[in-house]
Amino acid sequence: MNWLLAAILVCCVTSVKAQDLYDFSAVSSSGDTLYYYIDEGVAVVTCPGDIYESDYWPEGITQPQGALVIDGTVTYNDTTYTVAYIDTYTFYGCSGITSVTIPESVIDFGSYVFTGTGLTEPIYKDSVFVYMPATATGVYTIPDHITKICGGAFYQCAGLTHVVLPNSVTEIGPGAFLECEGLTQPIYNNTLFARLPMTYSGSYTIPDGITTVCVSSFTHTSGLTELVMPNSVTSMGGASLGDCSSLTSVKLSDALTEIPDLAFSHCTALPTITLPAGIDSIGPAAFFKCTAMDSIVVKSTTPPSVGFIAFQNVPDSCLLVVPCGTLEAYTEAWGTYFSRIVEDCGSGAGIDGLATADGSTEFPADVYDLSGRRVASSQTAGKIPALPNGIYVVRIGKQPARKVVVKH
């Protein structure tokens, strides 16, 4: 299991019981010992191992085999409980399971429930799509009554070339199409963008009207160089652009309010990004190991909250450009992450149009590019020389630095 998949699995688990591995075990009508915990008055089928150590069925514990039956009720401490949920990773890696019977009482499933089993047919119940065998090939059309696709449902289905996603689907779990290496077309419906083929290269524009970019939807697309996101997008999932190692340009939706966990982790070629004004939080490891980053432009006048190691391994030289009048606030809130913070007080007429309060165009000033290299100075010549088109940071005397745009 690679580093990013492990991070996705841990970050996106929300339903797993944390305090103990399970409450009790019981033998099902198929003769298999299954493991359960009680949650809000119902029984949840779970795995017996430690999910945080990826040890779902520890050595010495017998895995279910053959035709598995999950019963609709189970008794614990003289109380009979309805079985209503099958938890994340419950049968992960149980390769001996060849078929499964699921009771009517089960209304939902976690992620990666049947990954690595011997099941050879798709598993879906009511409106929830749970599992596609890794041996699947060609084009698969998801039934049009499905509303939810569980996390990891199509994990490692390398032989699939396309999945037709009906507009009935409104929820897609983490890593649903992760490592489907044979995909040749993007997977999306009217509102959800689920997956770009891993083999895609060049620039990609998400279709207008999409509102949600799903978890890990661009993960490991090493040939993706540019992503353009329409303003219809209101949310993006964790690790959505993780490990896009050729990505050099991103246009985010102005409607976003959050940069999620691992969003751009290991995007090692990305030099700059602009975070829209509505962003109020940046998740853990969002820009982890973005080692080429030389500038981040933030439009929010209030510093967004920052999660654990969000900017770890971003170069110390990275320039943070913040709205005019917010230098003090960002220095206080983000000063531990960035040592170089400047205000963007408007481009004005460019460097040639800069002037002091008395209107003079001859004044002491220094001009830097976005990597922090000083490219011009009027300290001795009295005037700033002509510069190529681009974005520069100018400091006039002791005034706050400002970002200006040169356009000829």
URNORMO-V617031 format. One record per run of one state. SS is the DSSP state (h for helix, s for strand, l for the rest). FROM is the first residue (numbers start at 0). TO is the last residue. If there is no record, write none. Layout:
# URNORMO-V617031
ss from to
SS FROM TO
SS FROM TO
This chain:
# URNORMO-V617031
ss from to
l 0 1
h 2 11
l 12 22
s 23 26
l 27 31
s 32 38
l 39 40
s 41 45
l 46 48
s 49 49
h 50 52
l 53 53
s 54 54
l 55 64
s 65 69
l 70 71
s 72 75
l 76 77
s 78 85
l 86 95
s 96 101
l 102 106
s 107 108
l 109 121
s 122 124
l 125 126
s 127 130
l 131 135
s 136 140
l 141 146
s 147 148
l 149 157
s 158 163
l 164 169
s 170 171
l 172 185
s 186 187
l 188 190
s 191 194
l 195 199
s 200 204
l 205 210
s 211 212
l 213 221
s 222 227
l 228 233
s 234 235
l 236 247
s 248 250
l 251 256
s 257 258
l 259 270
s 271 274
l 275 279
s 280 281
l 282 293
s 294 297
l 298 303
s 304 305
l 306 317
s 318 322
l 323 325
h 326 333
l 334 338
s 339 343
l 344 349
h 350 352
l 353 363
s 364 367
l 368 372
s 373 376
l 377 388
s 389 395
l 396 400
s 401 405
l 406 407
